[in-house]
Structure formats: C-alpha cells, structure tokens
Amino acid sequence: MSNQILERPKSLTEKQFHYCPGCHHGIIHRLIAETIDEFDLREKTIVVQPVGCAVYIYEYFDTDVSEAAHGRAPAVATAIKRVSKDKFVLTYQGDGDLAAIGTAEIIHAAARGENICVFFVNNAIYGMTGGQMAPTTLPGMKTATTPFGRDVKKQGYPIKVSEMLAPFDGVAYVERVMVSSPKHVIRAKSAVRKAFKYQLQEKGFSLVEFLSACPTGWGMPPVEAAKWVEENMAKQFPLGVYKEVGLDD
C-alpha cells in the first residue's frame, strides 16, 4: 500500500501554469505556496503581482493579490503593510520589473527597511517581450537586442541586485539561490522559509533572488537551460547569503 507523500499546496489554485516547458517560475511558485501553507498564512497573505511572464500570478495563488504598475510593487507592498501590519505581504518580481524600471522603488524600500518579503526572479533576459537584453544579461550573452553578445563597453555590466541591496541598514536578509536541481530546490526552500520568518519577526526587509532558466528566450532545450544556469549564471551571480541579521530562534 503506497502513502501519498506529495500534494498540491492549498495556497495554489487548480489552474494549470501557462509557463513554457523548463521555465522555473512554476517551481518558485510552489516553494512560496508551500511555505504559506506551512506557516498557516493563506488568509493573511497579500501577493503584489509583477509584470512580465508571471503577471497572471493572481490565477495561481489562492490568496489575496494586488496589482501594481510596472516596477512599483515595493511601493504598493509598503502601503499595504503599513496600514495592515497583521497581513503577510510579498512581492514577486522579475529582472525587468525590479532591476530596470523599478530600480528606485526597490532601493528605497530596502533602505527604509520595509517589513516585506521580495522574491526576485533573475533569468537574465526579458522573457515575455521577445528576449531583449535585461540589466542582468551576462557579458557576451546574445539576446534579441544584443545579437552579437552583450558588449560591456557599449551596454555596461550586469546589475547584481543582491550585492547592491545587502549593505543597506534596513535590510535584514538577502540570499541568492537557484532551482536547477533537487539539491538547489531544497536550499531555495530553506531561503524562502527564512525570508518568511524575518517578516513574521518584524526584522525588516528581506529578499531572495532566484537564478532562473528561460529556455524559450535563450533558445535552449529545458535540460540545457538548467545546466546553463549552473555553469554560467551562477558564476556571474554567485549563490549564497549576502546579509543576515539573525532571527530570534
């Protein structure tokens, strides 16, 4: 007789994900939803949705969800948390949303030490709009707008969000992870749980950065894309904890 060891998180709806095969958004959604369930926060959680491929996140999370204009999720999350301190508030943002048009928003939310969780999905490209160069595109990486590869003499260097935000006094926790293999998924889940604890203990701003595959935008099969994350992205964006002020238990 077999025992059921895995079930769909209650914080996810029955809606099937629309993401491309091999995209990591689905794994990241599940990790966050599992953690909402584990902390029994489904009735208290408000997700501030992104733009880009994950814009339909309101169809997948069985929680309250608020829309935000492009790049403004940290400002919307700030307002929600300040007027409803009993709510658990998180943003879910990609590299165009957070590291391009929303750069000022995320910097000031971090500097203010807003007691919110930010889940940042870095796939080094603008996946939804045709695969253009993003602020996080790797040097030499070919995109729709850098067909010969990103030339740092012309387009500059990638923005490293975790390294940029960690030094702010208001930041309590920053970690970069990836979900390209079961080992890394387990590590990523631990980071999500820790970010939740920082908000629940009112420690301040927390961010988990996920290195994520975009097989369609990169023009690779899913397995090759996952391998590319490990062999190339993780070299440009090293994994690890960049800030941790400590939890009460």
Disulfide bonds with the S-S distance in Angstrom:
none
